[in-house]
Amino acid sequence: MALRRTPERAARLLELEALAGGSEDRAQRRAAGAEIGRMIAEAEREVVAWAKG
């Protein structure tokens, strides 16, 4: 949910998912996967900060 909170981040996630799942270029797939991982980590930090109030 936190990843889809802003339209820009949601759009980027969709782009990265398409790259990770459909690119012929292994390096591009790995880079997309890494960026998705960073986005998830950032969203997790936001959720924890929100939960702490």
Protein Blocks (a to p, Z undefined) as FASTA:
>chain_A
ZZmmpmklmmmmmmmmmmmmmpcblklmmmmmmmmmmmmmmmmmmmmmmmnZZ
